[in-house]
Amino acid sequence: MTGRILLVGLVVAAASVPLLAGDYFRYIAMLWMVYAISAIGLQIPLGLASVYSFGQGAFMLIGAYATGLGVIHGVPVILALLAGVVLAAMIGVVLALPSLRLSAFALAIVTLGAASVLFHGVKAFQITGGPQGLFLPHVPFVELAAGR
């Protein structure tokens, strides 16, 4: 019972951060949440399968750029986020299928290579902003939550 109360308290505290905090603290809290999601994503390959995967950042890159490009082109934020997740998952499946029978070391090399290719590929194209990256319009949290 105490664990559930603690979990509910943490969820309420996390949900109230954007409403009560200043801009800088809100920025830090959002970065912390992104990095927490990234760390949780390492649980599957490293914690459950005991293999190293260095390609996780590449899938974050795919999702972030897909979301950013959608927002720039007028897609609602929630739909752009969904498109980023779906695109990252599809590319992940395409990269995972040939890697199913690799040993742990070979998988680490393949994922590192895929991350490097995607990182340098994004920098090479003008649609992604080249080496400077994308400049996104300001999307306040209220608009994000409302799906506008």
DODREN-334986 format. One record per residue (C-alpha): residue number from 0; residue in three letters; x negated, y negated, z negated. Coordinates in pm, 1 decimal, padded with zeros to 6 digits, always signed. Each point is the difference from the previous one (the first is absolute). Layout:
N
NODE   n res       c1       c2       c3
NODE NUM ALA        X        Y        Z
...
END
This chain:
148
NODE   n res       c1       c2       c3
NODE   0 MET +00000.0 +00000.0 +00000.0
NODE   1 THR -00283.6 -00240.4 -00083.0
NODE   2 GLY -00161.7 +00065.7 +00337.2
NODE   3 ARG +00318.3 -00091.2 +00186.8
NODE   4 ILE +00041.1 -00321.0 -00197.5
NODE   5 LEU -00361.9 -00090.3 +00075.5
NODE   6 LEU +00052.0 +00073.9 +00371.6
NODE   7 VAL +00312.6 -00216.2 +00015.3
NODE   8 GLY -00185.3 -00279.5 -00181.1
NODE   9 LEU -00288.3 +00016.0 +00247.4
NODE  10 VAL +00236.5 -00007.7 +00297.9
NODE  11 VAL +00186.6 -00300.0 -00142.1
NODE  12 ALA -00329.5 -00178.3 -00073.4
NODE  13 ALA -00131.8 +00066.9 +00351.2
NODE  14 ALA +00325.4 -00117.3 +00157.6
NODE  15 SER +00000.6 -00322.8 -00202.7
NODE  16 VAL -00357.5 -00101.6 +00092.7
NODE  17 PRO +00096.6 -00174.0 +00327.5
NODE  18 LEU +00277.5 -00193.6 -00171.0
NODE  19 LEU -00189.2 -00117.6 -00308.3
NODE  20 ALA -00364.0 -00031.5 +00104.8
NODE  21 GLY -00184.9 -00277.2 +00176.0
NODE  22 ASP -00136.7 +00027.0 +00352.0
NODE  23 TYR -00347.7 +00120.7 -00092.8
NODE  24 PHE +00119.7 +00263.9 -00246.7
NODE  25 ARG +00261.1 +00115.6 +00252.3
NODE  26 TYR -00275.6 +00036.9 +00261.8
NODE  27 ILE -00214.6 +00204.4 -00239.1
NODE  28 ALA +00297.4 +00217.5 -00098.0
NODE  29 MET +00081.7 +00071.8 +00365.2
NODE  30 LEU -00361.8 +00093.7 +00072.9
NODE  31 TRP +00001.7 +00226.0 -00305.1
NODE  32 MET +00313.9 +00173.2 +00127.6
NODE  33 VAL -00151.7 +00054.1 +00345.6
NODE  34 TYR -00314.8 +00148.3 -00152.0
NODE  35 ALA +00209.6 +00216.9 -00234.1
NODE  36 ILE +00187.5 +00143.0 +00297.7
NODE  37 SER -00333.2 +00064.5 +00168.8
NODE  38 ALA -00134.0 +00180.2 -00307.1
NODE  39 ILE +00313.5 +00210.3 -00027.2
NODE  40 GLY -00048.4 +00095.1 +00365.7
NODE  41 LEU -00335.2 +00154.2 -00090.0
NODE  42 GLN +00171.6 +00237.4 -00242.0
NODE  43 ILE +00120.1 +00232.3 +00276.0
NODE  44 PRO -00326.3 +00077.2 +00181.8
NODE  45 LEU -00237.9 -00034.6 -00293.2
NODE  46 GLY +00213.4 +00101.1 -00296.8
NODE  47 LEU +00208.0 +00277.3 +00152.4
NODE  48 ALA -00215.6 +00133.1 +00285.2
NODE  49 SER -00348.8 -00090.3 -00131.4
NODE  50 VAL -00113.1 -00147.8 +00331.9
NODE  51 TYR -00140.9 -00344.1 +00062.0
NODE  52 SER +00185.0 -00227.3 +00239.2
NODE  53 PHE -00149.2 -00331.2 +00103.5
NODE  54 GLY +00269.4 -00089.1 +00252.7
NODE  55 GLN +00253.4 -00134.9 -00244.9
NODE  56 GLY -00102.5 -00360.6 +00062.1
NODE  57 ALA +00062.1 +00051.5 +00371.2
NODE  58 PHE +00361.0 +00092.2 -00065.1
NODE  59 MET +00040.8 -00302.5 -00224.5
NODE  60 LEU -00144.4 -00204.7 +00288.3
NODE  61 ILE +00249.6 +00148.4 +00247.1
NODE  62 GLY +00295.3 -00066.4 -00228.1
NODE  63 ALA -00113.3 -00352.0 -00085.0
NODE  64 TYR -00061.2 -00102.0 +00360.8
NODE  65 ALA +00326.7 +00154.7 +00119.6
NODE  66 THR +00187.9 -00186.5 -00273.6
NODE  67 GLY -00185.2 -00324.9 +00070.1
NODE  68 LEU +00056.8 +00017.2 +00374.6
NODE  69 GLY +00368.2 +00071.3 -00058.7
NODE  70 VAL +00036.6 -00301.3 -00229.7
NODE  71 ILE -00182.6 -00225.5 +00246.9
NODE  72 HIS +00235.0 +00107.9 +00279.4
NODE  73 GLY +00314.5 -00067.2 -00203.3
NODE  74 VAL +00086.2 +00347.1 -00129.7
NODE  75 PRO +00159.9 -00009.1 -00347.4
NODE  76 VAL -00253.6 +00076.4 -00271.2
NODE  77 ILE +00164.9 +00319.6 -00123.0
NODE  78 LEU +00018.4 +00141.5 +00354.0
NODE  79 ALA -00360.8 -00100.7 +00063.7
NODE  80 LEU -00106.4 +00179.7 -00319.3
NODE  81 LEU +00191.3 +00309.5 +00106.7
NODE  82 ALA -00160.2 -00013.5 +00345.1
NODE  83 GLY -00344.9 -00024.9 -00159.9
NODE  84 VAL +00065.3 +00305.8 -00215.4
NODE  85 VAL +00137.3 +00202.4 +00292.8
NODE  86 LEU -00286.6 -00095.9 +00231.8
NODE  87 ALA -00264.5 +00083.1 -00261.1
NODE  88 ALA +00169.1 +00334.7 -00068.2
NODE  89 MET +00019.5 +00085.2 +00370.6
NODE  90 ILE -00365.9 -00080.0 +00058.9
NODE  91 GLY -00085.8 +00193.8 -00315.7
NODE  92 VAL +00177.1 +00308.0 +00133.8
NODE  93 VAL -00176.5 -00034.3 +00335.9
NODE  94 LEU -00338.3 -00015.8 -00175.7
NODE  95 ALA +00086.2 +00272.9 -00252.0
NODE  96 LEU +00108.6 +00270.1 +00243.3
NODE  97 PRO -00344.5 +00056.0 +00156.4
NODE  98 SER -00161.7 -00025.0 -00345.3
NODE  99 LEU +00198.1 +00277.3 -00169.4
NODE 100 ARG -00272.1 +00266.2 +00018.8
NODE 101 LEU -00299.4 -00215.0 -00085.5
NODE 102 SER -00214.2 +00056.3 -00305.5
NODE 103 ALA -00008.9 -00261.8 -00273.2
NODE 104 PHE -00321.7 -00160.3 +00129.7
NODE 105 ALA +00119.1 -00005.4 +00362.2
NODE 106 LEU +00330.7 -00152.8 -00105.3
NODE 107 ALA -00184.1 -00274.1 -00187.2
NODE 108 ILE -00204.1 -00079.2 +00312.7
NODE 109 VAL +00305.7 +00002.0 +00228.1
NODE 110 THR +00196.7 -00231.6 -00229.0
NODE 111 LEU -00297.4 -00233.8 -00034.6
NODE 112 GLY -00039.8 -00007.5 +00378.9
NODE 113 ALA +00371.2 -00065.2 +00054.7
NODE 114 ALA -00007.3 -00285.4 -00250.8
NODE 115 SER -00304.5 -00152.4 +00169.6
NODE 116 VAL +00151.1 +00028.2 +00349.0
NODE 117 LEU +00328.5 -00155.8 -00111.1
NODE 118 PHE -00173.9 -00281.4 -00187.5
NODE 119 HIS -00218.7 -00093.7 +00296.9
NODE 120 GLY +00290.2 +00050.9 +00240.6
NODE 121 VAL +00213.9 -00251.2 -00187.4
NODE 122 LYS -00280.4 -00255.4 +00013.0
NODE 123 ALA -00033.4 +00044.2 +00376.3
NODE 124 PHE +00352.9 -00098.2 +00104.9
NODE 125 GLN +00139.9 -00350.9 +00012.9
NODE 126 ILE +00352.7 +00113.9 -00094.1
NODE 127 THR -00131.7 +00086.2 -00347.2
NODE 128 GLY -00173.3 -00334.3 -00035.4
NODE 129 GLY -00345.9 +00133.6 +00082.9
NODE 130 PRO -00262.8 -00026.4 -00273.3
NODE 131 GLN +00198.4 -00274.6 -00179.7
NODE 132 GLY +00307.9 +00218.6 -00050.6
NODE 133 LEU +00363.4 -00106.6 +00002.1
NODE 134 PHE +00135.0 -00325.8 -00134.4
NODE 135 LEU +00344.4 +00073.5 -00137.8
NODE 136 PRO +00278.7 -00244.1 -00075.9
NODE 137 HIS +00082.9 -00049.6 -00365.9
NODE 138 VAL +00250.3 +00264.1 -00111.5
NODE 139 PRO +00118.8 -00072.3 -00354.9
NODE 140 PHE +00084.0 +00295.5 -00222.7
NODE 141 VAL +00368.4 -00094.8 -00007.1
NODE 142 GLU +00018.5 +00030.5 +00379.8
NODE 143 LEU -00187.7 +00331.1 -00020.4
NODE 144 ALA +00244.0 +00136.9 -00257.3
NODE 145 ALA +00300.4 -00127.7 +00192.8
NODE 146 GLY -00126.2 +00155.9 +00323.5
NODE 147 ARG -00004.2 -00321.9 +00200.7
END
